[in-house]
């Protein structure tokens, strides 16, 4: 597990999302990492992106290669990201129909604390999940 380098950012920006997004804009990734707010951890072609905001970890995206799923990599990425954010409270939004991700986050101690109706471009709701306490 390591922090992302420029070559990683290029690869991350190229990864598309099957739902509503075509991936992260490279310039946004570079600016976020340079600003010190955006944290990116990578391992074996998979990644987690988040922001450290006021002592909280805001998990923005977690992507695990299909051939590496259900092997503990997602768990390691999320934990490393929260650690990189130096946060006791972690927050995220997840599609309500993404049962695999919800299972992962629940196993990591996250709880559903709210819902954003029709949050995604295709009208699917987002579940708000959190773990821990703010400082």
Secondary structure, DSSP 4 states (H G I P E B T S, - for coil): -EE--HHHHHHHHH---SSS-----HHHHHHHHHHT-EEEEEETTEEEEEEEETTEEEEEEEE--GGGTTTTHHHHHHHHHHHHTT-SEEEEEEETT-HHHHHHHHHTT-EEEEEETT-STTS--EEEEEEE---
